[in-house]
Amino acid sequence: MENDAAAPAASTASTAEPDAGARCFFAFACASTACRAFEAGVVSSMMPQIQSTLGLDYTAEGVVASAPDYGIVPAGLVAIAVFERVPARTVLAGGNFIIALACFACALRPGFATLVAARAVG
C-alpha cells in the first residue's frame, strides 16, 4: 500500500504573470491614487487662502477638507453598475475626465457649496 499522506500537496497558487491589461489597470489605479494624494496636499496647503477667501470658520474648513470622503460610497455604487456594462478602460478614462472637471470647478470655487460638491464628486 502506498502512503498518500506522505506525498507533497499540490500547490494551488498560480505562478503565471498577470496579463498586460491587468498591469495597465494596476498602473492606472496607482497613478490615479498618486494624483488624488497630490490634490489633497494642494488643498490642505491652500486651506488658509481658501478659508480667508470664502470666510470659512473651522467647522466649514473641516467640511471642505473632508468633502472627498462624502463621495466614496456613492461613487463606488455607481462604479459597480457601470463596470458591469462598460469596458474598464472606458470607465477609468471617463472617471478621470470627471475628476478633472471637478478639479476645475474647485479651482473656480465660486462658493462654499460649489467647492464642497466639486470635491465630493472629484
Secondary structure by P-SEA (a helix, b strand, c coil): cccccccccccccccccccaaaaaaaaaaaaaaaaaaaaaaaaaaaaaaaaaaacccaaaaaaaaaccccaaaaaaaaaaaaaacccaaaaaaaaaaaaaaaaaaaaacccaaaaaaaaaac
